[in-house]
Amino acid sequence: MVQLNILSGTKAGTSWGARRFPVRIGRGPASHLQLEDAGVWDHHLDLAMLAGEGFVVIAHDNALISVAGRPVQRTVLRNGDILGIGAVKIQFWLARTRQAGLRFREVLTWTGIAAISLAQVALVYWLLKS
């Protein structure tokens, strides 16, 4: 659902996907995304999905974060926003959506259409023979 592209720091060039929220980001072992870089606290921030607001980043206690170069404590994220967490820069991105497999439904639909067509042909044959 959400893709976090790590732009700088020890994990630069990697991506991390989040499907369950809230996501805890920090240095500590309880964090979902662990960053070992300078300036990152054990529990630095939470990324949450709130109804009516969207994706929100919330700094933990006195932790410092920046979004698009501006320091914030809590803000709504937009696609492509750059988060500054200590010495790390992370790009927030909505992940690509995947279409669910529809093969079973398509086969079932075409089978139903074929059955109805055959039933109509049989009914016309029966009506003409009578």
C-alpha positions in Angstrom: 0.0 0.0 0.0 2.8 2.4 0.9 6.4 2.3 -0.3 9.2 4.0 1.5 12.3 4.6 -0.7 15.3 5.2 1.4 17.4 7.9 -0.3 20.3 8.4 2.1 21.9 6.7 5.0 23.2 3.1 5.5 20.2 1.6 3.7 20.2 4.1 0.8 18.8 2.7 -2.4 16.4 0.2 -0.8 12.7 0.3 -0.6 10.4 -0.9 2.2 6.7 -1.6 1.8 4.0 -1.2 4.5 0.7 -2.8 4.4 -0.4 -2.6 8.0 -0.6 0.5 10.1 0.5 2.2 12.2 4.2 1.7 11.2 6.8 2.4 13.8 10.1 3.8 12.4 13.2 4.1 14.6 16.4 2.5 15.8 14.9 0.1 18.4 14.1 -3.6 18.0 10.4 -2.9 18.3 10.5 -0.7 15.1 9.0 -2.1 11.9 11.6 -0.2 9.9 14.9 -0.1 11.7 17.4 2.7 10.8 20.8 2.6 12.5 21.9 6.1 11.3 22.9 9.1 13.3 20.0 11.2 14.8 17.5 8.3 14.7 15.8 7.6 18.0 14.7 4.2 19.2 11.0 5.1 18.5 11.3 8.1 16.2 8.0 8.3 14.5 4.8 6.5 13.6 3.2 6.4 10.1 -0.5 6.0 10.5 -3.5 5.8 8.1 -6.4 7.9 9.6 -9.9 7.9 8.2 -10.8 11.3 6.7 -7.2 12.5 6.8 -5.1 9.9 4.9 -1.5 9.0 5.7 -0.2 10.9 8.7 3.4 11.0 10.1 3.5 11.6 13.9 6.9 12.3 15.6 7.4 10.5 18.9 7.8 12.8 22.0 10.7 15.3 21.2 12.0 13.6 18.1 12.7 15.8 15.1 11.4 15.1 11.6 11.1 17.2 8.5 8.7 16.9 5.6 9.8 18.7 2.4 12.5 20.5 4.4 10.1 21.9 7.0 10.3 20.7 10.7 7.0 19.1 11.8 5.5 17.1 14.7 2.5 15.8 12.9 1.4 16.3 9.3 -0.5 14.6 6.4 1.7 13.1 3.8 1.4 13.5 0.1 2.7 11.2 -2.6 6.4 11.9 -3.1 7.0 13.8 0.1 10.6 13.5 1.5 10.9 12.8 5.2 14.0 13.8 7.1 14.7 11.5 10.0 18.1 12.3 11.6 20.7 11.7 8.8 18.2 9.7 6.7 16.0 10.9 3.9 13.0 8.8 3.0 10.6 9.3 0.1 6.9 8.5 0.9 5.3 6.9 -2.1 2.0 5.1 -2.7 2.8 1.6 -3.9 1.6 0.2 -7.2 -1.7 -1.5 -7.0 -2.0 -5.1 -8.2 -5.1 -6.4 -9.9 -6.6 -9.5 -8.3 -6.5 -12.7 -10.3 -9.8 -12.9 -12.2 -9.3 -16.1 -14.2 -11.8 -18.2 -12.1 -14.5 -15.5 -12.4 -13.9 -15.2 -16.2 -14.1 -19.0 -16.7 -17.3 -19.1 -14.6 -18.9 -16.2 -16.5 -18.1 -17.7 -20.0 -19.3 -21.1 -18.8 -22.6 -19.5 -17.7 -23.0 -17.7 -21.0 -22.3 -20.9 -22.9 -24.9 -22.8 -20.8 -27.5 -20.1 -21.3 -26.8 -20.1 -25.1 -27.2 -23.9 -25.3 -30.4 -23.8 -23.3 -31.8 -21.2 -25.7 -30.8 -23.3 -28.8 -32.5 -26.3 -27.1 -35.6 -24.3 -26.4 -35.9 -23.0 -30.0 -35.4 -26.6 -31.3 -38.1 -27.9 -29.0 -40.5 -25.1 -30.0 -40.0 -25.7 -33.7 -40.3 -29.5 -33.4 -43.7 -29.2 -31.5 
